[in-house]
Structures are given as C-alpha cells and as structure tokens.
Amino acid sequence: MTSSFSSSSVIITISPSPSLNSLLAYEAAMVRRKVRTTFFLISTALFAFFYLLLHLRLSPFLAANASSSSSSSSSALDIDTDLGQGLRHLNLPRSFHDSADLQHFVVSEPEPNRTRVTSSISEDAAVEEPKAEEPKVEEPVAILFPDWEVFVVADPSSVSPGDELHCVFQNNATSPARFAGVLPFTNRTTFRCLLPPSVRRLRPFYQPLLTSFPRGPHPVRSHSPPPELFRWNFLAYESFSTEDDVVLFVKGVNNRQGINRPPSEFSCVFFNGEDPSAAVKTPVTSSIQEVFRCPHPKLRSPAEGVDGEKLAFKISLEIAREKLVVPSVAYYAPHRASSPRASKSLICACTMVYNVAKFLREWVTYHARVGVERFVLYDNGSEDDLAGAVEELNKDGYDVHTIMWPWPKTQEAGFSHSAVYHNDSCSWMMYVDVDEFVYVPSWDSQEQPSNKLIESSLLPQDSHGIRSRVIGQVSINCNEFGPSGQRSNPPDGVTQGYTCRRRVEQRHKSIVRLSAVDLSLLNVIHHFKLRQGYLSKQMGLNRALVNHYKYQAWPEFQTKFRRRVSAYVADWTQAVNPMSKDRTPGLGFEPIEPKDWADKFCEVRDKRLKLLIQKWFGAETESGYRMPW
C-alpha cells in the first residue's frame, strides 16, 4: 500500500513488509548454521583430545615394538579393550581370531595395585639399559579352600619359604602369598593367599601364578587358557604307603556319614606329570569315608625314569561309572621302612589343633605326668606360635610332634592317617582334644602323679594283672564344662578357671590299641571300628571320665565359628540341624555373644580335678596357687 500526502514540500513513502513465513524460514536457517558450526568445533576438540590420549598410551609399546624383530611369526597385537569394567592390555597372537577362545580372557576392574602385561624389549635395546632383576615365577597347583582362601602347592626347587611372593590371578589382580609350611609326605612348599574380590565373580576360576614381582611384567602362561583352580570339595589330597598297600585320601566321593560307595566302583591311578591317560591302575579294596586303599602299582623301582631321574608320580581315584579321574595334589611314594625307635611308646595322645599354643603346656604337662609318653598334633592351619610352643616343650624334655595337615574339615581322615602312620611307634593312642583332660576319681588319693596311672587305671588287664589282648579300645564318657563366670581366658589354665558343668554326660573319647584298628580305618567321634576278634570296653563315670572344657569364655569360644573340623558336621554358621547335639544350645548361626553367656551350662559345681592339679602341680602363694604353665 502506498500513500502520498501533498503538503507544502514533504512526501512520505512506505515500502511493502515481508510476509511472516519468510521471517520464520530465515531464522531456522540461521539456527542450523549455528548448530553445524558448534558441532564442528566440538568434534575438532574431541578429536584432538583422543589423538593426544592415544598417542600417550601407545608410545611405550610403539617404542618397544620399533626395536623388536618384524620377522617373528609369533608377534603379538596389543589390544585396548573397554567392556565397561576398565581398560586392560591383552597380549594375543596374530592367529588368535576365534571369538570362542576370547571367552577365556576377562577384563579387570581398575585397581590401585593392579598389574599390566607389557611387550618384551628386544635384545639390542636391553644392552643399552641396566639389566633388570629376573622375576621369580612359578605355575603352581592351587586349591580353592572355604572363605575364598587359595592354598598354593609349589615345587620346592623353584620357590623357598623365605621368598616374598604374590599370587597373580586371571585378571592380573594380586594378593600376598603367605608361607604356610612344607607338606611332610611330599616335601611340597605351600602358601596361602586370598582370592581378590574382583576375581570372585568371574567364572571359571583359573590357577594363579606365583611371582616375586607383583606389579609385573608377567610372562605368558604355558597353557592357554590356564588350568582351572581345583575345588576343595572334590579332590585327592593325601596318600601314605604301608608295606602292603597304599592309603589314599579323597574329598567329595563318600559325602554322607555311614553311606559309602562300594570299592568295585573305583580304581587307584598312578601317573607321571598331569596326564592320567597313560596311567597304571590298581583296584580299590576299601572305600570308607574319605579313605581308599589299593595295592601298590608295578612301577620302575624306586620310581625312576629311564635316565635315572626321580619321577614324581601322582596318585588319584578313578570313578569307573563316570569315567572320571578326581583332580589330585597327592603323590605316590613306595613304602620305606621307618627308622627303628629305641622303644615303642606304650601310650601316645593324638589330636587335631588350630591356634592352641597358649593352652598346650597345661594339657601336655598334666597328661605326661599321668602316663602319656608321646604327643602328636595334626596342625590344621594354625596361625599362632604353635611351633614355638612345641619347641619349648621339647626343650623341657617332653616328646611333642606336629604334622602339617592343612586340609579343612578332615578330622576323621586325619585320625585314620594317625592310626596307620603311627602304628610302628605307638601301641595305644589316646584321642582327646587340647580342651579335654582324662581324670580318674581314684587318683585323688595320690599325693604325687605317676607316669603309670593311665596304664594301671585304664588299660585292660585280666585277673592276673596281665593286659588283656582281647580289648582293643577303651571308651570314656565326657562331662562338659561351661564358662563358669569367666569372661576371659583363666590365667592359671582351663582346669583352674572352669569348675561348673552340665549335669548329663555327653559323647565319649577313646584310647585305642592301634594294631586292633580295622583296615578300613573307619572312625566316628574319636572312636574306631575294630578288627574282628577285638572288643571295646566302656568305662563307668565312677571309674574314669574326661573333663571337656567345651564352653569357655566368649572370646575363646567364638573362634569355633571359624570352621568345624569334622567332615560330617555342619559349620555353626550354616543354618541347618538347629537341634543337633553338635550345636550349642541357645546359640544362633553367627558369632554373637548370647545374653548371660558367662553363666550358661552351669548345673553342677565340680572342682575335683582343679583341687587334684593344685595338689600335684601348684605352688602355694599368699594370693593362691600358682601353676607351672
């Protein structure tokens, strides 16, 4: 629209305005141009950032690879893998392209102390730098124990107890390896380490490496993928050769008390190395609990190779129906006659122990003075100074021996082992624990102890005073003592501090003639099955009893929650069999002190053994009796 005003000399002209649609289109075009410009700037910045990051990460590997031989057919590719769990460098052969095989490699979480695999440096480059110390590396055999503990069995020629070693797992996570001892029957060096939390959710678990350089570089394993970690619930773990046969201990075959698979279902297999396919087999003659017996194999004697080198023959159990050989850390050695002792001990005592060093002197001193000549301790992984306590006792003239027995929940198997292993050195074996003390009421009349008291009071004799050869076992009932008001370990010993017990006796313990033990080695709750022709004798409470200081002050008692030693008794942390006699009345499934614990299980005051020990061993002072322990 155009309008003109005729006035004196002014003319105003108004131009036509653009439409609304044209304005909106123009604004949209401007927005798109700004978005493209912004995207270009951001992309350029990100490209520069990642280029710089990639250059920094690959520069060490490019420098190393530049100096290595390019003609090697087995060169490796360094691959950065990011699966949302962190970055890890994997060292893979160029021919490694099968995706099915990649499942054996896992990605680790980033951790402050994690290790990395680095490319090797060429020989020419190494000349220019100081030579690095060679890391000590061992591919051991390892077993996953309860509570995520890894038990490592290593060749003694490659590692020693003083080495500072670490376990390196499949995702390069590490944990310190603590020296655990030397297995007495195979001379293998052992260590313990914990399975790191980052490994526990991976499947499967692979065998770790032992290395002195936990932060790498770590060598390529000899197996790809590495062997899987042995599981403790299915394993051949120990063996012993007698003159007539081989005794093999296997976990996970006869799992229920009183239910044993027949021997015809099994064979013992003997093989060199890790391959049981070329094995010598012998039939199993006895299958009871975790104990299997079979004849010796016909091998080169004495277990030597063609060039005279010693061969390490493993032994395991083959399950015929499943065509399965049980994984094994047990080794076979031909029978060797033991060194003759000056004399065979008449009475020995055997028990399985864990952290009992502070209780040991009281138990040994008392029982030695009433007739026990030799003490045998099967050490089930003690972490206190048991060795120091035993050394001090032996210096004082006592005869105390320890046998490393690290296998969890194998009390019955350990006692079976003791019955056959010590048959040449002990006539009678007394199976009582370190918190149990044999007591005969008639001893109260004795002014001094005598090392003939157990022999004259408990071992069987006929009417003429000659020991009966028919009795193979003497069983003694137990009185169970409670905390008796104690809130910490009594300083004068358990016999002096715990004097209140339950009214009804529980269980029983035994003194066994070892030559009378059945070939199956079957035992339940400290008593054995006997050979045909032998009998057991039960002692009345007025004749003999065992004071069992079972329910001690809470700080001592709660350690029992670690693990029960019997293979057929549930651990107290397992919510099963709440009414079993093997459980503590009123105690739950966690190590939480019950209300009024110090006053529980107190129905009868019983100070008889306390007073007798004060008379025999105590030194009277103004504040009371002082005990020698």
C-alpha positions as CSV (number, residue, x, y, z in Angstrom):
1,M,0.0,0.0,0.0
2,T,1.3,3.5,-1.0
3,S,0.1,6.8,0.4
4,S,1.1,10.2,-0.7
5,F,0.4,13.4,1.2
6,S,0.5,16.5,-0.7
7,S,1.6,19.1,1.6
8,S,4.0,22.0,1.4
9,S,7.1,20.0,0.4
10,V,7.1,16.6,2.3
11,I,6.4,13.3,0.7
12,I,6.5,10.0,2.8
13,T,6.7,6.6,1.1
14,I,6.2,3.3,3.0
15,S,7.6,0.1,1.3
16,P,5.8,-3.3,1.4
17,S,6.7,-5.5,4.5
18,P,7.9,-9.2,4.2
19,S,5.5,-12.0,5.0
20,L,5.6,-13.9,8.4
21,N,6.6,-17.2,6.7
22,S,9.7,-15.7,5.1
23,L,10.9,-14.4,8.5
24,L,10.5,-17.9,10.2
25,A,12.4,-19.6,7.4
26,Y,15.3,-17.1,7.7
27,E,15.5,-17.7,11.5
28,A,15.6,-21.5,11.0
29,A,18.4,-21.3,8.5
30,M,20.4,-19.3,11.0
31,V,19.9,-21.8,13.8
32,R,21.0,-24.7,11.5
33,R,24.2,-22.8,10.6
34,K,25.0,-22.2,14.3
35,V,24.4,-25.9,15.1
36,R,26.8,-27.1,12.4
37,T,29.4,-24.6,13.5
38,T,29.1,-25.7,17.1
39,F,29.3,-29.4,16.2
40,F,32.4,-28.8,14.1
41,L,34.1,-27.1,16.9
42,I,33.2,-29.8,19.5
43,S,34.3,-32.6,17.1
44,T,37.6,-30.9,16.4
45,A,38.3,-30.6,20.2
46,L,37.3,-34.2,20.9
47,F,39.5,-35.5,18.0
48,A,42.5,-33.6,19.3
49,F,41.9,-34.9,22.9
50,F,41.6,-38.5,21.9
51,Y,44.5,-38.3,19.5
52,L,46.7,-36.9,22.3
53,L,45.4,-39.6,24.7
54,L,46.0,-42.5,22.3
55,H,49.5,-41.2,21.5
56,L,50.4,-41.1,25.1
57,R,49.1,-44.6,25.8
58,L,50.7,-46.3,22.8
59,S,54.1,-44.5,22.8
60,P,55.8,-47.1,25.2
61,F,54.6,-50.0,23.1
62,L,55.4,-48.4,19.8
63,A,58.9,-47.6,21.0
64,A,59.4,-51.2,22.2
65,N,57.9,-52.7,19.0
66,A,60.1,-50.5,16.9
67,S,63.2,-52.2,18.3
68,S,61.8,-55.8,18.0
69,S,62.2,-58.1,15.1
70,S,59.5,-57.6,12.5
71,S,60.1,-61.1,11.0
72,S,58.8,-63.0,14.0
73,S,55.8,-65.1,13.1
74,S,54.6,-65.1,16.7
75,S,54.4,-61.4,17.2
76,A,51.6,-60.1,19.3
77,L,48.9,-57.4,18.9
78,D,48.3,-55.1,21.9
79,I,44.6,-54.6,22.0
80,D,42.8,-52.0,24.1
81,T,39.5,-53.5,25.3
82,D,36.8,-51.5,27.1
83,L,33.8,-53.5,28.2
84,G,32.6,-51.1,30.8
85,Q,34.8,-52.6,33.5
86,G,38.0,-50.7,32.8
87,L,40.8,-51.0,30.3
88,R,43.3,-53.8,30.0
89,H,46.1,-54.7,27.6
90,L,45.7,-58.2,26.3
91,N,48.7,-59.9,24.6
92,L,47.2,-62.1,21.9
93,P,48.9,-64.0,19.0
94,R,48.1,-62.7,15.5
95,S,46.5,-66.0,14.7
96,F,44.1,-65.6,17.7
97,H,40.9,-64.7,15.9
98,D,38.4,-67.3,17.1
99,S,35.8,-65.4,19.1
100,A,35.0,-68.6,21.0
101,D,38.5,-68.5,22.5
102,L,38.1,-64.9,23.7
103,Q,35.8,-66.0,26.5
104,H,38.9,-67.2,28.4
105,F,40.2,-63.6,28.7
106,V,38.5,-61.3,31.2
107,V,38.6,-57.6,31.8
108,S,39.7,-56.5,35.2
109,E,38.4,-53.6,37.3
110,P,40.8,-50.7,37.7
111,E,42.6,-51.1,41.0
112,P,45.4,-49.0,42.6
113,N,47.8,-52.0,42.8
114,R,46.8,-53.8,39.6
115,T,49.5,-55.1,37.2
116,R,49.9,-54.8,33.4
117,V,51.3,-57.1,30.8
118,T,53.9,-55.2,28.7
119,S,55.6,-56.0,25.4
120,S,59.1,-57.6,25.6
121,I,62.1,-55.4,24.9
122,S,64.5,-56.6,22.2
123,E,68.0,-57.9,23.0
124,D,69.6,-54.9,21.3
125,A,67.6,-52.4,23.4
126,A,68.4,-54.3,26.6
127,V,72.1,-53.8,26.1
128,E,71.7,-50.0,26.4
129,E,69.9,-50.2,29.8
130,P,70.9,-51.9,33.2
131,K,69.8,-55.4,33.2
132,A,66.6,-55.8,35.3
133,E,66.4,-58.5,38.0
134,E,64.8,-61.7,36.7
135,P,61.4,-62.1,38.4
136,K,60.8,-65.4,40.1
137,V,57.7,-67.0,38.5
138,E,56.1,-70.4,39.3
139,E,53.0,-72.1,37.8
140,P,51.9,-74.0,40.9
141,V,48.9,-76.1,41.7
142,A,46.3,-74.2,43.7
143,I,43.1,-75.2,45.6
144,L,40.2,-73.0,46.5
145,F,39.5,-73.6,50.2
146,P,36.5,-72.2,52.1
147,D,36.3,-68.5,52.8
148,W,37.9,-67.6,49.5
149,E,41.3,-68.9,50.7
150,V,43.6,-70.2,47.9
151,F,46.0,-72.9,49.0
152,V,49.1,-73.0,46.7
153,V,51.3,-76.1,46.4
154,A,54.6,-75.4,44.7
155,D,57.7,-77.3,43.6
156,P,60.4,-76.8,46.3
157,S,63.1,-76.5,43.7
158,S,61.6,-73.2,42.3
159,V,60.5,-71.4,45.5
160,S,61.6,-71.3,49.1
161,P,59.8,-70.4,52.4
162,G,61.7,-67.1,52.6
163,D,60.6,-65.8,49.2
164,E,58.4,-62.7,49.2
165,L,55.8,-63.8,46.7
166,H,52.4,-62.8,45.4
167,C,49.5,-64.7,43.7
168,V,48.6,-63.3,40.3
169,F,45.1,-64.2,39.1
170,Q,43.5,-64.3,35.7
171,N,42.6,-60.6,35.6
172,N,46.0,-59.5,36.9
173,A,44.6,-58.9,40.4
174,T,47.2,-59.9,43.1
175,S,47.3,-60.8,46.7
176,P,50.2,-61.6,49.0
177,A,51.3,-65.2,49.3
178,R,52.0,-66.2,53.0
179,F,54.2,-69.2,53.6
180,A,52.1,-72.0,55.0
181,G,54.6,-74.8,55.6
182,V,56.1,-77.8,53.9
183,L,53.9,-80.8,53.3
184,P,55.6,-83.6,55.3
185,F,54.9,-86.5,52.9
186,T,55.6,-84.9,49.6
187,N,58.1,-82.1,50.6
188,R,56.0,-79.6,48.6
189,T,56.2,-75.9,49.6
190,T,52.9,-74.3,50.3
191,F,51.5,-70.8,50.5
192,R,48.1,-69.2,51.3
193,C,46.6,-66.2,49.6
194,L,43.1,-64.7,49.4
195,L,41.1,-64.7,46.1
196,P,40.7,-61.0,45.3
197,P,37.1,-59.6,45.3
198,S,37.4,-58.7,41.6
199,V,38.1,-62.3,40.8
200,R,35.3,-63.9,42.8
201,R,32.5,-63.0,40.4
202,L,34.4,-64.4,37.4
203,R,33.8,-67.9,36.0
204,P,35.6,-70.2,35.8
205,F,38.4,-69.6,38.3
206,Y,41.9,-70.2,36.8
207,Q,45.1,-71.3,38.5
208,P,47.2,-68.3,39.7
209,L,50.8,-67.6,39.1
210,L,53.3,-67.2,41.9
211,T,55.7,-64.3,41.3
212,S,58.2,-62.1,43.2
213,F,57.2,-59.1,41.0
214,P,53.5,-58.4,41.8
215,R,53.5,-55.3,39.5
216,G,54.8,-57.1,36.5
217,P,55.8,-57.7,33.9
218,H,54.0,-61.1,33.9
219,P,55.0,-63.8,31.5
220,V,52.7,-65.6,29.1
221,R,51.5,-68.8,30.7
222,S,52.5,-72.2,29.3
223,H,48.8,-73.1,29.0
224,S,46.2,-71.1,27.1
225,P,43.7,-71.0,28.8
226,P,45.4,-71.9,32.1
227,P,44.0,-74.9,34.1
228,E,41.1,-74.2,36.4
229,L,41.5,-73.8,40.1
230,F,41.0,-77.0,42.0
231,R,37.9,-77.1,44.2
232,W,38.3,-78.4,47.7
233,N,35.0,-80.3,47.7
234,F,36.3,-82.8,45.0
235,L,40.0,-83.6,45.4
236,A,42.5,-86.4,46.1
237,Y,44.7,-84.6,48.7
238,E,47.0,-87.0,50.5
239,S,48.4,-90.5,50.4
240,F,50.5,-92.8,52.5
241,S,52.2,-96.1,51.6
242,T,52.2,-99.0,54.0
243,E,54.2,-102.2,53.5
244,D,51.2,-103.9,52.0
245,D,49.2,-101.2,50.2
246,V,48.5,-97.5,49.6
247,V,46.1,-95.4,51.6
248,L,44.6,-92.6,49.5
249,F,42.5,-89.7,51.0
250,V,39.8,-88.2,48.7
251,K,37.3,-85.5,49.4
252,G,33.9,-85.5,47.7
253,V,33.2,-89.1,46.9
254,N,31.7,-90.6,50.1
255,N,29.9,-87.4,51.2
256,R,27.4,-88.7,53.8
257,Q,28.2,-90.3,57.1
258,G,27.5,-94.0,57.0
259,I,26.9,-94.2,53.3
260,N,29.9,-95.4,51.3
261,R,30.2,-96.4,47.7
262,P,31.5,-99.9,47.1
263,P,35.2,-100.4,46.2
264,S,34.3,-102.0,42.9
265,E,33.3,-98.6,41.5
266,F,36.8,-97.2,41.8
267,S,40.5,-97.7,40.8
268,C,43.6,-96.1,42.0
269,V,45.5,-94.5,39.1
270,F,49.2,-93.7,39.2
271,F,50.7,-91.3,36.6
272,N,53.7,-89.1,35.9
273,G,53.0,-85.5,35.3
274,E,49.5,-84.2,34.8
275,D,48.1,-86.6,32.2
276,P,46.3,-89.6,33.7
277,S,45.6,-91.1,30.3
278,A,48.8,-93.2,30.4
279,A,48.3,-94.4,33.9
280,V,48.9,-97.6,35.9
281,K,45.8,-98.7,37.7
282,T,45.2,-101.0,40.7
283,P,41.8,-102.0,42.2
284,V,40.4,-100.3,45.3
285,T,40.0,-102.8,48.2
286,S,38.3,-100.5,50.7
287,S,36.1,-97.4,50.4
288,I,35.1,-95.8,53.7
289,Q,34.6,-92.1,54.4
290,E,37.5,-90.3,52.7
291,V,39.8,-93.3,52.9
292,F,40.5,-95.6,50.0
293,R,43.0,-98.4,50.0
294,C,44.6,-100.2,47.0
295,P,47.6,-102.4,46.1
296,H,51.0,-100.9,45.2
297,P,51.5,-100.4,41.4
298,K,54.2,-102.1,39.4
299,L,56.5,-99.2,38.6
300,R,60.2,-98.8,37.9
301,S,61.8,-99.1,41.3
302,P,62.3,-96.9,43.0
303,A,60.1,-94.7,40.9
304,E,62.8,-93.7,38.5
305,G,62.8,-92.7,34.8
306,V,64.9,-94.3,32.0
307,D,67.8,-92.0,32.7
308,G,67.7,-92.5,36.4
309,E,66.0,-89.2,37.3
310,K,63.4,-89.3,40.1
311,L,59.8,-89.3,38.8
312,A,57.0,-87.6,40.7
313,F,54.1,-90.0,40.4
314,K,50.7,-88.6,41.2
315,I,48.0,-90.8,42.6
316,S,44.3,-90.3,42.2
317,L,41.0,-92.1,42.2
318,E,39.1,-93.1,39.0
319,I,35.4,-93.4,39.2
320,A,34.5,-96.1,36.7
321,R,30.9,-95.3,36.1
322,E,31.5,-91.6,35.3
323,K,34.8,-92.4,33.6
324,L,36.3,-89.6,35.7
325,V,39.6,-89.1,37.4
326,V,39.4,-87.0,40.6
327,P,41.8,-83.9,40.5
328,S,44.8,-84.6,42.7
329,V,47.6,-83.0,44.6
330,A,48.6,-86.3,46.2
331,Y,51.9,-88.0,45.3
332,Y,52.8,-91.7,45.5
333,A,56.0,-92.8,47.2
334,P,56.9,-96.5,47.6
335,H,56.9,-97.8,51.2
336,R,60.1,-97.3,53.1
337,A,60.8,-98.9,56.4
338,S,60.8,-96.3,59.2
339,S,63.8,-95.7,61.3
340,P,63.7,-98.0,64.2
341,R,62.9,-96.3,67.5
342,A,64.8,-97.1,70.7
343,S,61.5,-98.4,72.1
344,K,57.8,-98.3,71.1
345,S,55.8,-95.9,73.2
346,L,53.1,-97.6,75.2
347,I,50.7,-94.6,75.3
348,C,50.5,-91.7,72.9
349,A,48.0,-88.9,72.5
350,C,46.7,-87.5,69.2
351,T,44.6,-84.5,68.3
352,M,43.9,-82.0,65.5
353,V,44.7,-78.5,66.5
354,Y,44.1,-74.9,65.4
355,N,45.6,-71.9,67.4
356,V,46.1,-73.8,70.7
357,A,49.6,-72.6,71.6
358,K,48.6,-70.9,74.8
359,F,46.7,-74.0,76.0
360,L,49.2,-76.6,75.1
361,R,51.6,-76.6,78.1
362,E,48.8,-77.3,80.6
363,W,47.5,-80.2,78.5
364,V,50.9,-81.7,77.8
365,T,52.3,-81.3,81.4
366,Y,49.3,-82.9,83.0
367,H,48.9,-85.9,80.7
368,A,52.7,-86.6,80.5
369,R,52.8,-86.9,84.3
370,V,50.0,-89.5,84.3
371,G,51.4,-91.7,81.6
372,V,51.3,-90.2,78.0
373,E,54.8,-90.7,76.5
374,R,54.4,-89.0,73.1
375,F,52.1,-86.3,71.8
376,V,51.1,-86.0,68.1
377,L,49.5,-82.8,66.9
378,Y,47.9,-82.6,63.4
379,D,48.2,-78.9,62.7
380,N,45.1,-77.7,60.8
381,G,46.4,-74.3,59.7
382,S,47.4,-72.7,62.9
383,E,48.3,-69.0,62.8
384,D,49.7,-68.6,66.3
385,D,53.1,-69.6,67.5
386,L,52.4,-73.3,67.7
387,A,55.9,-74.2,66.5
388,G,57.5,-72.0,69.3
389,A,55.3,-73.6,72.0
390,V,56.2,-77.1,70.8
391,E,59.9,-76.2,70.7
392,E,59.8,-75.0,74.3
393,L,58.1,-78.2,75.5
394,N,60.6,-80.4,73.7
395,K,63.4,-78.4,75.3
396,D,61.9,-79.2,78.7
397,G,62.0,-82.9,78.0
398,Y,58.6,-83.6,76.6
399,D,58.1,-85.6,73.3
400,V,55.7,-83.5,71.1
401,H,55.5,-83.8,67.3
402,T,53.5,-81.8,64.8
403,I,52.3,-82.9,61.4
404,M,51.2,-80.3,58.9
405,W,47.6,-81.3,57.9
406,P,46.1,-78.2,56.2
407,W,43.0,-79.9,54.8
408,P,39.7,-78.3,56.0
409,K,37.1,-80.5,57.7
410,T,39.1,-83.7,57.7
411,Q,39.2,-84.7,61.3
412,E,38.1,-88.3,60.6
413,A,40.7,-88.6,57.8
414,G,43.4,-87.2,60.0
415,F,42.7,-89.7,62.7
416,S,42.6,-92.5,60.1
417,H,46.0,-91.3,58.9
418,S,47.4,-91.3,62.5
419,A,46.2,-94.8,63.2
420,V,48.2,-96.3,60.3
421,Y,51.1,-93.8,60.3
422,H,52.0,-94.2,64.0
423,N,51.3,-97.9,64.3
424,D,55.1,-98.5,64.3
425,S,55.8,-96.0,67.1
426,C,52.8,-96.2,69.5
427,S,51.0,-99.2,71.0
428,W,47.9,-97.3,72.3
429,M,46.7,-93.9,71.0
430,M,44.5,-91.7,73.2
431,Y,42.3,-89.4,71.1
432,V,41.4,-86.4,73.2
433,D,41.5,-82.7,72.3
434,V,43.5,-80.0,73.9
435,D,40.5,-78.8,75.9
436,E,39.9,-82.3,77.3
437,F,41.6,-83.9,80.3
438,V,41.4,-87.5,81.4
439,Y,40.5,-87.9,85.1
440,V,40.2,-90.9,87.3
441,P,38.4,-90.2,90.7
442,S,40.7,-92.7,92.5
443,W,43.7,-90.6,91.7
444,D,42.5,-88.1,94.4
445,S,44.3,-90.3,96.9
446,Q,47.6,-90.0,95.1
447,E,49.9,-87.4,96.7
448,Q,52.0,-87.2,93.6
449,P,51.3,-88.1,89.9
450,S,52.8,-91.2,88.3
451,N,53.5,-92.0,84.7
452,K,51.9,-95.4,85.3
453,L,48.5,-94.0,86.3
454,I,46.8,-94.4,82.9
455,E,48.3,-97.8,82.3
456,S,47.2,-99.2,85.7
457,S,43.8,-97.4,85.8
458,L,42.5,-97.6,82.2
459,L,44.3,-100.1,80.1
460,P,42.6,-103.6,80.2
461,Q,44.1,-106.3,82.4
462,D,42.8,-109.7,83.3
463,S,42.5,-111.2,86.8
464,H,46.2,-111.9,87.0
465,G,47.3,-108.4,86.2
466,I,48.4,-109.3,82.6
467,R,47.0,-106.9,80.0
468,S,44.1,-108.5,78.1
469,R,44.8,-109.0,74.4
470,V,41.1,-109.1,73.5
471,I,40.2,-105.4,74.4
472,G,41.1,-103.2,71.5
473,Q,39.6,-99.9,72.7
474,V,38.6,-98.2,76.0
475,S,35.8,-95.6,75.8
476,I,35.5,-92.8,78.4
477,N,32.4,-90.6,78.9
478,C,32.8,-86.8,79.0
479,N,31.5,-84.1,81.3
480,E,31.0,-80.7,79.5
481,F,32.0,-77.6,81.5
482,G,30.6,-74.1,80.9
483,P,32.1,-70.6,81.1
484,S,31.8,-70.7,85.0
485,G,31.5,-67.0,85.2
486,Q,34.8,-66.4,83.3
487,R,34.8,-63.5,80.7
488,S,38.4,-64.1,79.5
489,N,40.9,-67.0,79.4
490,P,41.7,-68.0,83.0
491,P,45.4,-67.1,83.7
492,D,46.0,-70.3,85.7
493,G,44.6,-72.6,83.0
494,V,41.3,-74.2,82.0
495,T,41.3,-76.8,84.8
496,Q,41.5,-74.0,87.4
497,G,39.1,-71.5,85.8
498,Y,36.2,-73.7,84.6
499,T,34.5,-75.5,87.5
500,C,30.8,-75.6,86.7
501,R,29.4,-78.2,84.2
502,R,26.3,-79.7,82.7
503,R,24.6,-82.5,84.7
504,V,24.3,-85.1,82.0
505,E,27.5,-86.5,80.3
506,Q,27.9,-86.1,76.6
507,R,29.8,-88.1,74.0
508,H,32.9,-90.2,74.8
509,K,36.6,-90.3,73.9
510,S,38.8,-93.4,73.4
511,I,42.1,-95.0,74.0
512,V,42.7,-97.3,71.0
513,R,45.1,-100.2,70.5
514,L,46.4,-99.3,67.0
515,S,47.1,-102.9,66.0
516,A,43.4,-103.6,66.6
517,V,42.1,-100.9,64.2
518,D,40.1,-102.2,61.3
519,L,41.8,-102.0,57.9
520,S,39.0,-99.6,56.7
521,L,40.3,-97.1,59.3
522,L,36.7,-96.1,60.0
523,N,36.3,-93.7,63.0
524,V,33.4,-91.6,64.4
525,I,33.7,-89.1,67.2
526,H,37.1,-90.2,68.5
527,H,36.5,-94.0,68.4
528,F,37.4,-96.6,65.8
529,K,35.9,-99.7,64.2
530,L,38.0,-102.7,65.4
531,R,39.2,-105.8,63.6
532,Q,37.3,-109.0,64.0
533,G,38.1,-110.6,67.4
534,Y,38.6,-107.3,69.3
535,L,36.2,-105.7,71.7
536,S,35.6,-102.2,73.1
537,K,35.4,-101.6,76.9
538,Q,33.2,-98.8,78.3
539,M,34.3,-97.2,81.5
540,G,31.7,-96.0,84.0
541,L,31.7,-92.4,85.3
542,N,32.8,-93.6,88.8
543,R,35.9,-95.3,87.2
544,A,37.1,-92.7,84.7
545,L,35.9,-89.6,82.8
546,V,37.0,-86.8,80.6
547,N,36.6,-83.2,81.7
548,H,35.7,-81.4,78.5
549,Y,36.2,-77.6,78.9
550,K,33.9,-77.0,75.9
551,Y,32.0,-73.8,76.6
552,Q,34.8,-71.4,77.5
553,A,34.8,-67.6,78.0
554,W,33.3,-66.0,74.9
555,P,36.5,-64.6,73.4
556,E,37.8,-68.1,73.2
557,F,34.6,-69.9,72.3
558,Q,33.8,-67.7,69.4
559,T,36.8,-68.9,67.5
560,K,35.0,-72.2,67.0
561,F,32.8,-70.4,64.4
562,R,35.8,-70.4,62.0
563,R,35.1,-73.9,61.0
564,R,34.2,-77.3,62.4
565,V,36.9,-79.9,61.9
566,S,34.6,-82.9,61.3
567,A,33.8,-83.7,57.7
568,Y,30.3,-84.7,58.5
569,V,29.2,-81.9,61.0
570,A,27.8,-78.7,59.7
571,D,29.7,-75.5,60.5
572,W,27.9,-73.3,63.1
573,T,27.4,-70.6,60.5
574,Q,25.3,-72.9,58.4
575,A,21.6,-72.7,59.3
576,V,21.0,-76.4,59.3
577,N,20.3,-79.0,62.0
578,P,19.5,-76.5,64.8
579,M,18.6,-79.3,67.3
580,S,21.7,-81.4,66.7
581,K,23.9,-82.3,69.7
582,D,26.8,-81.0,67.7
583,R,25.4,-77.5,68.2
584,T,25.5,-75.3,71.3
585,P,22.1,-74.9,73.0
586,G,20.7,-71.3,72.6
587,L,23.4,-70.3,70.1
588,G,22.5,-68.9,66.7
589,F,24.3,-69.1,63.4
590,E,26.5,-66.1,64.0
591,P,29.4,-65.4,66.4
592,I,27.2,-63.0,68.6
593,E,27.6,-63.5,72.3
594,P,24.3,-64.7,73.8
595,K,22.9,-62.9,76.9
596,D,24.4,-64.2,80.1
597,W,26.9,-66.5,78.3
598,A,29.3,-66.5,81.2
599,D,26.7,-68.1,83.5
600,K,25.3,-70.7,81.0
601,F,25.7,-74.5,81.2
602,C,26.3,-74.4,85.0
603,E,24.3,-77.1,86.7
604,V,26.8,-78.9,88.8
605,R,29.8,-77.4,90.7
606,D,32.7,-79.8,90.1
607,K,36.2,-78.9,91.5
608,R,37.7,-82.4,91.8
609,L,40.2,-82.1,89.0
610,K,41.0,-78.5,90.0
611,L,41.9,-79.5,93.5
612,L,43.9,-82.5,92.4
613,I,46.0,-80.4,90.0
614,Q,46.6,-77.8,92.7
615,K,47.9,-80.6,94.9
616,W,50.2,-82.1,92.2
617,F,51.4,-79.0,90.4
618,G,50.6,-75.9,92.3
619,A,52.9,-73.7,94.3
620,E,51.0,-72.1,97.2
621,T,51.4,-68.3,97.5
622,E,49.7,-65.6,99.5
623,S,47.2,-65.0,96.7
624,G,46.5,-68.7,96.0
625,Y,48.1,-71.4,93.9
626,R,50.5,-70.6,91.1
627,M,50.5,-73.1,88.2
628,P,53.7,-74.0,86.2
629,W,52.0,-73.1,83.0
